[in-house]
């Protein structure tokens, strides 16, 4: 699809893709701007939706924004543009996380253009998977996607998988017994009609009957009426996204790598969910490191497999806000029809 000039419809497509990105607790901690003179989309941090306890350094915020940048690039390529991203382009403005300039198309187009249909289909499934192994070529494709964005994807063996899940479970227990963190996460459980942010109370979040799968419980130890317990897969497949560096630029790159790997999985019919709990405790994050790698900085753990999907959560209207957009291209963008359900 070739778009000759930027118009409201094209901008709507770009921003609808951007807001479909995963974000911790579905906080959607971003704002977007558009400069029509240079055809550049800007991505800004929105600290009003940051998590002071779970994400004090803003690492997860940058991961979320990086995922949105990847989706912008995929949508731009789908529209026929050549997306030119820049991370942290202005040292004087740390809130400006990235820009994506829409340059004239070149041949061949970026390979990730084919991932565009997966943007709206990708969503996090907190339901049990079947346990059927994902074929090696798909896993290899996920790892290649992460490498293409400057990060790494570590797929552990059975013993190491159990270790990563135990560390994640320890982090989940800490979160559940920490009153302040429990209050913070519970504040992002949204009752019906509360708005587009957070995890809706009505979204299915079953707990594992056997206690092997440490799915996040946003409510802490307070019992929730009707909260189901189900038997999750016995043989779990996980992958760890990690980087060599551990600064904001690395976090943004990791977010792009994460989303590209998730889109590759989605394109092959693979369900995914994110296990971030261990990354929220410095000592437990260290225990998630890949054995034998000196400079491994764990960023997020992906659970993947085959199984049912999950009901999507709403998305906030995406409106370019910085800098101002002329009326000819200003637009209000609803989320895609099947948006993400992320923690």
Helices and strands as residue ranges (DSSP letters): H 8-18, G 24-26, E 30-35, E 40-45, G 47-49, H 59-78, E 82-87, E 96-103, G 111-115, H 116-121, H 136-148, E 152-154, H 158-177, H 179-186, E 189-190, E 199-200, E 207-208, E 229-230, E 237-243, H 248-267, E 271-275, G 277-280, H 282-287, E 297-305
